[in-house]
Amino acid sequence: MLKDDSQGMAKLCRIRKSGIPPEMTALCTMEWRYPGEDQNGMPSATARTEFDRFEDAITAIVDSQFSRLVMVTTGLNLREWAFYTSDKELFMSQFNHLMSDKPRVPIRIAFFTDPTHQHWMRYRATVR
């Protein structure tokens, strides 16, 4: 569990404990905002079910030759998945293929260069 000191509310975090292959230098974040005012920033049961369906749909890129899911955080009205990949184009191609027959989901996808995996390491250091 993480605590966001700026707002005093907790965030839940699943995080990969083992290392990430050094060739996976691109960080991909997928953000899904949801209403959560009634639950102190946490998602409703319906939203959690939608998140689970989304994760089931993208299982093939969670731990592949070219990508690893390294963490999932939930709280403050936001679910975020963080992946590292060695090939952004292949990652997005596979993601789009996996989601092609699924309902559209309200996610925002961004890529960042992170060759030393600082994003993951910073979160790992704060998880209790």
OpenMM code with the backbone's topology and positions (N, CA, C; nanometers):
from openmm import Vec3, app, unit

residues = "MET LEU LYS ASP ASP SER GLN GLY MET ALA LYS LEU CYS ARG ILE ARG LYS SER GLY ILE PRO PRO GLU MET THR ALA LEU CYS THR MET GLU TRP ARG TYR PRO GLY GLU ASP GLN ASN GLY MET PRO SER ALA THR ALA ARG THR GLU PHE ASP ARG PHE GLU ASP ALA ILE THR ALA ILE VAL ASP SER GLN PHE SER ARG LEU VAL MET VAL THR THR GLY LEU ASN LEU ARG GLU TRP ALA PHE TYR THR SER ASP LYS GLU LEU PHE MET SER GLN PHE ASN HIS LEU MET SER ASP LYS PRO ARG VAL PRO ILE ARG ILE ALA PHE PHE THR ASP PRO THR HIS GLN HIS TRP MET ARG TYR ARG ALA THR VAL ARG".split()
positions = [
    Vec3(0.0839, -0.1172, 0.0000),
    Vec3(0.0000, 0.0000, 0.0000),
    Vec3(0.0886, 0.1237, 0.0000),
    Vec3(0.0464, 0.2229, -0.0754),
    Vec3(0.1139, 0.3523, -0.0799),
    Vec3(0.0258, 0.4538, -0.0104),
    Vec3(0.0845, 0.5575, 0.0388),
    Vec3(0.0057, 0.6664, 0.0923),
    Vec3(0.0425, 0.7928, 0.0172),
    Vec3(-0.0582, 0.8625, -0.0335),
    Vec3(-0.0358, 0.9889, -0.1016),
    Vec3(-0.0469, 1.0980, 0.0040),
    Vec3(0.0669, 1.1494, 0.0476),
    Vec3(0.0680, 1.2467, 0.1557),
    Vec3(0.0028, 1.3788, 0.1177),
    Vec3(-0.0022, 1.4118, -0.0101),
    Vec3(-0.0600, 1.5393, -0.0499),
    Vec3(-0.2098, 1.5455, -0.0207),
    Vec3(-0.2773, 1.4307, -0.0218),
    Vec3(-0.4204, 1.4293, 0.0040),
    Vec3(-0.4566, 1.3418, 0.1234),
    Vec3(-0.3587, 1.2742, 0.1810),
    Vec3(-0.3839, 1.1927, 0.2985),
    Vec3(-0.4656, 1.0679, 0.2731),
    Vec3(-0.4789, 1.0247, 0.1488),
    Vec3(-0.5555, 0.9043, 0.1176),
    Vec3(-0.4611, 0.7947, 0.0695),
    Vec3(-0.5015, 0.6730, 0.0931),
    Vec3(-0.4193, 0.5582, 0.0552),
    Vec3(-0.4415, 0.5209, -0.0906),
    Vec3(-0.3392, 0.4599, -0.1484),
    Vec3(-0.3482, 0.3998, -0.2806),
    Vec3(-0.3062, 0.2545, -0.2653),
    Vec3(-0.3744, 0.1676, -0.3369),
    Vec3(-0.3346, 0.0276, -0.3413),
    Vec3(-0.2370, 0.0091, -0.4558),
    Vec3(-0.1400, -0.0812, -0.4350),
    Vec3(-0.0374, -0.1005, -0.5374),
    Vec3(0.0010, -0.2473, -0.5455),
    Vec3(-0.0022, -0.3010, -0.6678),
    Vec3(0.0584, -0.4314, -0.6968),
    Vec3(0.1855, -0.3996, -0.7716),
    Vec3(0.2948, -0.4579, -0.7273),
    Vec3(0.4215, -0.4235, -0.7916),
    Vec3(0.5060, -0.5479, -0.8126),
    Vec3(0.5729, -0.5519, -0.9264),
    Vec3(0.6633, -0.6625, -0.9584),
    Vec3(0.7857, -0.6508, -0.8687),
    Vec3(0.8234, -0.7602, -0.8090),
    Vec3(0.9395, -0.7584, -0.7198),
    Vec3(1.0697, -0.7842, -0.7926),
    Vec3(1.0642, -0.8641, -0.8981),
    Vec3(1.1873, -0.9017, -0.9684),
    Vec3(1.2249, -0.7972, -1.0719),
    Vec3(1.3476, -0.8082, -1.1192),
    Vec3(1.3997, -0.7115, -1.2141),
    Vec3(1.3327, -0.7128, -1.3495),
    Vec3(1.3651, -0.6124, -1.4248),
    Vec3(1.3117, -0.5940, -1.5589),
    Vec3(1.4281, -0.6081, -1.6564),
    Vec3(1.4114, -0.6805, -1.7667),
    Vec3(1.5219, -0.6932, -1.8621),
    Vec3(1.5747, -0.5565, -1.9057),
    Vec3(1.7045, -0.5418, -1.9136),
    Vec3(1.7636, -0.4108, -1.9435),
    Vec3(1.7240, -0.3541, -2.0797),
    Vec3(1.6860, -0.4394, -2.1731),
    Vec3(1.6459, -0.3890, -2.3046),
    Vec3(1.5070, -0.3243, -2.3039),
    Vec3(1.4321, -0.3429, -2.1962),
    Vec3(1.2992, -0.2814, -2.1845),
    Vec3(1.3151, -0.1424, -2.1235),
    Vec3(1.3364, -0.0457, -2.2093),
    Vec3(1.3692, 0.0898, -2.1634),
    Vec3(1.2568, 0.1911, -2.1820),
    Vec3(1.1479, 0.1496, -2.2446),
    Vec3(1.0345, 0.2400, -2.2632),
    Vec3(0.9283, 0.2086, -2.1580),
    Vec3(0.8905, 0.3101, -2.0834),
    Vec3(0.7842, 0.2978, -1.9846),
    Vec3(0.6532, 0.3371, -2.0510),
    Vec3(0.5534, 0.2518, -2.0374),
    Vec3(0.4199, 0.2811, -2.0887),
    Vec3(0.3248, 0.2871, -1.9704),
    Vec3(0.2530, 0.3978, -1.9579),
    Vec3(0.1506, 0.4064, -1.8541),
    Vec3(0.0137, 0.4105, -1.9207),
    Vec3(-0.0792, 0.3414, -1.8585),
    Vec3(-0.2182, 0.3413, -1.9031),
    Vec3(-0.3012, 0.3884, -1.7849),
    Vec3(-0.3708, 0.4993, -1.8022),
    Vec3(-0.4500, 0.5588, -1.6948),
    Vec3(-0.5985, 0.5490, -1.7249),
    Vec3(-0.6739, 0.5065, -1.6245),
    Vec3(-0.8187, 0.4968, -1.6344),
    Vec3(-0.8757, 0.5742, -1.5160),
    Vec3(-0.9357, 0.6882, -1.5421),
    Vec3(-0.9978, 0.7686, -1.4368),
    Vec3(-1.1397, 0.7178, -1.4135),
    Vec3(-1.1823, 0.7193, -1.2885),
    Vec3(-1.3151, 0.6722, -1.2521),
    Vec3(-1.3705, 0.7607, -1.1413),
    Vec3(-1.5024, 0.7656, -1.1266),
    Vec3(-1.5598, 0.8406, -1.0151),
    Vec3(-1.5376, 0.7614, -0.8862),
    Vec3(-1.4974, 0.8283, -0.7819),
    Vec3(-1.4727, 0.7566, -0.6567),
    Vec3(-1.4927, 0.8432, -0.5343),
    Vec3(-1.5641, 0.9539, -0.5509),
    Vec3(-1.5826, 1.0450, -0.4391),
    Vec3(-1.6519, 0.9772, -0.3211),
    Vec3(-1.7464, 0.8880, -0.3492),
    Vec3(-1.8206, 0.8215, -0.2426),
    Vec3(-1.7392, 0.7136, -0.1722),
    Vec3(-1.6265, 0.6727, -0.2295),
    Vec3(-1.5447, 0.5651, -0.1727),
    Vec3(-1.4050, 0.6150, -0.1375),
    Vec3(-1.3910, 0.7416, -0.1029),
    Vec3(-1.2595, 0.7986, -0.0694),
    Vec3(-1.1567, 0.7760, -0.1793),
    Vec3(-1.1990, 0.7926, -0.3018),
    Vec3(-1.1076, 0.7812, -0.4147),
    Vec3(-1.0873, 0.6408, -0.4672),
    Vec3(-1.1545, 0.5432, -0.4082),
    Vec3(-1.1409, 0.4056, -0.4536),
    Vec3(-1.2543, 0.3718, -0.5502),
    Vec3(-1.2334, 0.2748, -0.6394),
    Vec3(-1.3353, 0.2420, -0.7393),
    Vec3(-1.4515, 0.1620, -0.6810),
    Vec3(-1.5654, 0.1735, -0.7482),
    Vec3(-1.6831, 0.0945, -0.7119),
    Vec3(-1.6597, -0.0511, -0.7530),
    Vec3(-1.7481, -0.1382, -0.7089),
    Vec3(-1.7405, -0.2800, -0.7479),
    Vec3(-1.7548, -0.2937, -0.8994),
    Vec3(-1.8397, -0.2130, -0.9594),
    Vec3(-1.8578, -0.2172, -1.1045),
    Vec3(-1.7296, -0.1786, -1.1762),
    Vec3(-1.6648, -0.0728, -1.1297),
    Vec3(-1.5383, -0.0304, -1.1921),
    Vec3(-1.4319, -0.1381, -1.1757),
    Vec3(-1.4243, -0.1995, -1.0591),
    Vec3(-1.3244, -0.3054, -1.0379),
    Vec3(-1.3477, -0.4227, -1.1337),
    Vec3(-1.4721, -0.4548, -1.1587),
    Vec3(-1.5040, -0.5612, -1.2544),
    Vec3(-1.4571, -0.5226, -1.3941),
    Vec3(-1.4777, -0.3964, -1.4324),
    Vec3(-1.4312, -0.3497, -1.5635),
    Vec3(-1.2787, -0.3562, -1.5720),
    Vec3(-1.2086, -0.3192, -1.4643),
    Vec3(-1.0626, -0.3272, -1.4632),
    Vec3(-1.0167, -0.4715, -1.4810),
    Vec3(-1.0833, -0.5632, -1.4113),
    Vec3(-1.0476, -0.7050, -1.4211),
    Vec3(-1.0666, -0.7564, -1.5639),
    Vec3(-1.1754, -0.7175, -1.6282),
    Vec3(-1.1992, -0.7587, -1.7675),
    Vec3(-1.0906, -0.7042, -1.8592),
    Vec3(-1.0522, -0.5789, -1.8365),
    Vec3(-0.9463, -0.5177, -1.9157),
    Vec3(-0.8158, -0.5954, -1.8977),
    Vec3(-0.7807, -0.6248, -1.7732),
    Vec3(-0.6568, -0.6995, -1.7488),
    Vec3(-0.6622, -0.8384, -1.8104),
    Vec3(-0.7769, -0.9037, -1.8020),
    Vec3(-0.7914, -1.0349, -1.8663),
    Vec3(-0.7676, -1.0243, -2.0164),
    Vec3(-0.8163, -0.9164, -2.0767),
    Vec3(-0.8024, -0.8993, -2.2217),
    Vec3(-0.6579, -0.8781, -2.2650),
    Vec3(-0.5765, -0.8172, -2.1793),
    Vec3(-0.4390, -0.7846, -2.2196),
    Vec3(-0.3352, -0.8789, -2.1590),
    Vec3(-0.3785, -0.9933, -2.1134),
    Vec3(-0.2882, -1.0894, -2.0490),
    Vec3(-0.1636, -1.1183, -2.1319),
    Vec3(-0.1756, -1.1242, -2.2626),
    Vec3(-0.0622, -1.1614, -2.3488),
    Vec3(0.0533, -1.0615, -2.3433),
    Vec3(0.0281, -0.9364, -2.3032),
    Vec3(0.1382, -0.8390, -2.2962),
    Vec3(0.1851, -0.8134, -2.1538),
    Vec3(0.1258, -0.8828, -2.0567),
    Vec3(0.1642, -0.8637, -1.9161),
    Vec3(0.3057, -0.9151, -1.8907),
    Vec3(0.3408, -1.0245, -1.9519),
    Vec3(0.4729, -1.0844, -1.9311),
    Vec3(0.5138, -1.1531, -2.0614),
    Vec3(0.5656, -1.0735, -2.1536),
    Vec3(0.5990, -1.1270, -2.2855),
    Vec3(0.7471, -1.1064, -2.3154),
    Vec3(0.7874, -1.1465, -2.4347),
    Vec3(0.9266, -1.1266, -2.4776),
    Vec3(0.9615, -0.9786, -2.4884),
    Vec3(0.8607, -0.8948, -2.5117),
    Vec3(0.8872, -0.7525, -2.5355),
    Vec3(0.8251, -0.6584, -2.4329),
    Vec3(0.7551, -0.7120, -2.3326),
    Vec3(0.6931, -0.6228, -2.2336),
    Vec3(0.6700, -0.6922, -2.0996),
    Vec3(0.6663, -0.6108, -1.9950),
    Vec3(0.6373, -0.6583, -1.8593),
    Vec3(0.5457, -0.5578, -1.7905),
    Vec3(0.4397, -0.6067, -1.7298),
    Vec3(0.3601, -0.5238, -1.6401),
    Vec3(0.4375, -0.5163, -1.5097),
    Vec3(0.4710, -0.3970, -1.4656),
    Vec3(0.5541, -0.3843, -1.3453),
    Vec3(0.4767, -0.3338, -1.2251),
    Vec3(0.3641, -0.2653, -1.2491),
    Vec3(0.2857, -0.2232, -1.1351),
    Vec3(0.1486, -0.1760, -1.1770),
    Vec3(0.0564, -0.1888, -1.0815),
    Vec3(-0.0795, -0.1392, -1.0970),
    Vec3(-0.1117, -0.0637, -0.9693),
    Vec3(-0.1522, 0.0625, -0.9830),
    Vec3(-0.1908, 0.1412, -0.8661),
    Vec3(-0.3373, 0.1797, -0.8793),
    Vec3(-0.4042, 0.1863, -0.7652),
    Vec3(-0.5456, 0.2211, -0.7611),
    Vec3(-0.5693, 0.3154, -0.6446),
    Vec3(-0.6348, 0.4261, -0.6727),
    Vec3(-0.6723, 0.5210, -0.5690),
    Vec3(-0.6748, 0.6611, -0.6245),
    Vec3(-0.7347, 0.7521, -0.5477),
    Vec3(-0.7447, 0.8920, -0.5897),
    Vec3(-0.8146, 0.9045, -0.7248),
    Vec3(-0.9144, 0.8175, -0.7465),
    Vec3(-0.9964, 0.8165, -0.8682),
    Vec3(-0.9180, 0.7799, -0.9943),
    Vec3(-0.8134, 0.7008, -0.9791),
    Vec3(-0.7297, 0.6630, -1.0925),
    Vec3(-0.6761, 0.5216, -1.0759),
    Vec3(-0.6914, 0.4403, -1.1814),
    Vec3(-0.6237, 0.3105, -1.1903),
    Vec3(-0.5162, 0.3304, -1.2956),
    Vec3(-0.3929, 0.2913, -1.2623),
    Vec3(-0.2830, 0.3059, -1.3569),
    Vec3(-0.2052, 0.1755, -1.3664),
    Vec3(-0.1812, 0.1339, -1.4905),
    Vec3(-0.0965, 0.0202, -1.5199),
    Vec3(0.0344, 0.0739, -1.5744),
    Vec3(0.1459, 0.0195, -1.5301),
    Vec3(0.2769, 0.0617, -1.5807),
    Vec3(0.3487, -0.0605, -1.6374),
    Vec3(0.3902, -0.0490, -1.7604),
    Vec3(0.4624, -0.1538, -1.8316),
    Vec3(0.5989, -0.1005, -1.8724),
    Vec3(0.6933, -0.1907, -1.8886),
    Vec3(0.8168, -0.1584, -1.9609),
    Vec3(0.8166, -0.2431, -2.0864),
    Vec3(0.8659, -0.1851, -2.1949),
    Vec3(0.8703, -0.2572, -2.3214),
    Vec3(1.0005, -0.2274, -2.3950),
    Vec3(1.0411, -0.3207, -2.4757),
    Vec3(1.1589, -0.3013, -2.5608),
    Vec3(1.1199, -0.2520, -2.6997),
    Vec3(0.9894, -0.2538, -2.7303),
    Vec3(0.9440, -0.2172, -2.8647),
    Vec3(0.8052, -0.1529, -2.8556),
    Vec3(0.8010, -0.0214, -2.8565),
    Vec3(0.6739, 0.0505, -2.8418),
    Vec3(0.5746, 0.0154, -2.9519),
    Vec3(0.6232, 0.0067, -3.0758),
    Vec3(0.5327, -0.0211, -3.1876),
    Vec3(0.4718, -0.1607, -3.1760),
    Vec3(0.5542, -0.2592, -3.1431),
    Vec3(0.5032, -0.3952, -3.1256),
    Vec3(0.4069, -0.4011, -3.0074),
    Vec3(0.4418, -0.3347, -2.8996),
    Vec3(0.3554, -0.3301, -2.7818),
    Vec3(0.2179, -0.2761, -2.8199),
    Vec3(0.2140, -0.1613, -2.8879),
    Vec3(0.0856, -0.1017, -2.9248),
    Vec3(0.0112, -0.1858, -3.0277),
    Vec3(0.0837, -0.2471, -3.1176),
    Vec3(0.0202, -0.3338, -3.2159),
    Vec3(-0.0483, -0.4514, -3.1454),
    Vec3(0.0225, -0.5130, -3.0532),
    Vec3(-0.0356, -0.6253, -2.9784),
    Vec3(-0.1517, -0.5798, -2.8916),
    Vec3(-0.1351, -0.4660, -2.8253),
    Vec3(-0.2426, -0.4117, -2.7417),
    Vec3(-0.3680, -0.3883, -2.8266),
    Vec3(-0.3520, -0.3215, -2.9396),
    Vec3(-0.4676, -0.2946, -3.0260),
    Vec3(-0.5316, -0.4227, -3.0775),
    Vec3(-0.4487, -0.5212, -3.1102),
    Vec3(-0.5017, -0.6507, -3.1539),
    Vec3(-0.5822, -0.7167, -3.0417),
    Vec3(-0.5275, -0.7171, -2.9211),
    Vec3(-0.5960, -0.7803, -2.8079),
    Vec3(-0.7278, -0.7110, -2.7744),
    Vec3(-0.7336, -0.5812, -2.7949),
    Vec3(-0.8538, -0.5043, -2.7610),
    Vec3(-0.9499, -0.4875, -2.8791),
    Vec3(-0.9132, -0.5376, -2.9956),
    Vec3(-0.9921, -0.5113, -3.1169),
    Vec3(-1.1364, -0.5598, -3.1091),
    Vec3(-1.1625, -0.6675, -3.0385),
    Vec3(-1.2998, -0.7182, -3.0291),
    Vec3(-1.3625, -0.6930, -2.8923),
    Vec3(-1.3009, -0.6030, -2.8158),
    Vec3(-1.3505, -0.5700, -2.6817),
    Vec3(-1.4144, -0.4314, -2.6840),
    Vec3(-1.5006, -0.4054, -2.5869),
    Vec3(-1.5561, -0.2691, -2.5778),
    Vec3(-1.4444, -0.1681, -2.5524),
    Vec3(-1.4608, -0.0480, -2.6065),
    Vec3(-1.3621, 0.0583, -2.5835),
    Vec3(-1.3570, 0.0910, -2.4351),
    Vec3(-1.2378, 0.1210, -2.3888),
    Vec3(-1.2207, 0.1583, -2.2490),
    Vec3(-1.1611, 0.2988, -2.2423),
    Vec3(-1.1931, 0.3737, -2.1368),
    Vec3(-1.1490, 0.5134, -2.1277),
    Vec3(-1.0081, 0.5276, -2.0699),
    Vec3(-0.9091, 0.4811, -2.1439),
    Vec3(-0.7723, 0.4909, -2.0936),
    Vec3(-0.6919, 0.5923, -2.1738),
    Vec3(-0.5936, 0.6468, -2.1049),
    Vec3(-0.4962, 0.7360, -2.1693),
    Vec3(-0.3630, 0.6640, -2.1642),
    Vec3(-0.2976, 0.6519, -2.2788),
    Vec3(-0.1704, 0.5802, -2.2899),
    Vec3(-0.0598, 0.6807, -2.3169),
    Vec3(0.0496, 0.6670, -2.2423),
    Vec3(0.1653, 0.7552, -2.2630),
    Vec3(0.2921, 0.6708, -2.2551),
    Vec3(0.3941, 0.7132, -2.3282),
    Vec3(0.5247, 0.6475, -2.3262),
    Vec3(0.6302, 0.7457, -2.2776),
    Vec3(0.7270, 0.6918, -2.2029),
    Vec3(0.8380, 0.7698, -2.1505),
    Vec3(0.9656, 0.6882, -2.1657),
    Vec3(1.0766, 0.7545, -2.1808),
    Vec3(1.2056, 0.6864, -2.1830),
    Vec3(1.2531, 0.6720, -2.0396),
    Vec3(1.2821, 0.5490, -1.9993),
    Vec3(1.3260, 0.5218, -1.8621),
    Vec3(1.4246, 0.4040, -1.8640),
    Vec3(1.5447, 0.4258, -1.9175),
    Vec3(1.6390, 0.3144, -1.9373),
    Vec3(1.6887, 0.2500, -1.8079),
    Vec3(1.6796, 0.3200, -1.6963),
    Vec3(1.7259, 0.2615, -1.5692),
    Vec3(1.6102, 0.2218, -1.4780),
    Vec3(1.4891, 0.2237, -1.5307),
    Vec3(1.3694, 0.1780, -1.4584),
    Vec3(1.3450, 0.2557, -1.3286),
    Vec3(1.3709, 0.3843, -1.3327),
    Vec3(1.3558, 0.4683, -1.2137),
    Vec3(1.2120, 0.4770, -1.1646),
    Vec3(1.1159, 0.4827, -1.2553),
    Vec3(0.9749, 0.4909, -1.2151),
    Vec3(0.9386, 0.3713, -1.1270),
    Vec3(0.9707, 0.2536, -1.1719),
    Vec3(0.9417, 0.1304, -1.0985),
    Vec3(1.0195, 0.1265, -0.9668),
    Vec3(1.1469, 0.1613, -0.9713),
    Vec3(1.2299, 0.1551, -0.8507),
    Vec3(1.1820, 0.2551, -0.7450),
    Vec3(1.1388, 0.3720, -0.7876),
    Vec3(1.0894, 0.4731, -0.6937),
    Vec3(0.9642, 0.4218, -0.6212),
    Vec3(0.8717, 0.3638, -0.6953),
    Vec3(0.7512, 0.3089, -0.6326),
    Vec3(0.7851, 0.1897, -0.5430),
    Vec3(0.8731, 0.1042, -0.5898),
    Vec3(0.9112, -0.0124, -0.5086),
    Vec3(0.9632, 0.0289, -0.3727),
    Vec3(1.0374, 0.1388, -0.3686),
    Vec3(1.0955, 0.1866, -0.2428),
    Vec3(0.9897, 0.2396, -0.1472),
    Vec3(0.8711, 0.2777, -0.1978),
    Vec3(0.7694, 0.3366, -0.1104),
    Vec3(0.6601, 0.2395, -0.0692),
    Vec3(0.6572, 0.1217, -0.1282),
    Vec3(0.5516, 0.0247, -0.0969),
    Vec3(0.5820, -0.0427, 0.0362),
    Vec3(0.4790, -0.0500, 0.1189),
    Vec3(0.4927, -0.1166, 0.2494),
    Vec3(0.4268, -0.2513, 0.2476),
] * unit.nanometer
topology = app.Topology()
chain = topology.addChain("A")
for resn in residues:
    res = topology.addResidue(resn, chain)
    for name in ("N", "CA", "C"):
        topology.addAtom(name, app.Element.getBySymbol(name[0]), res)
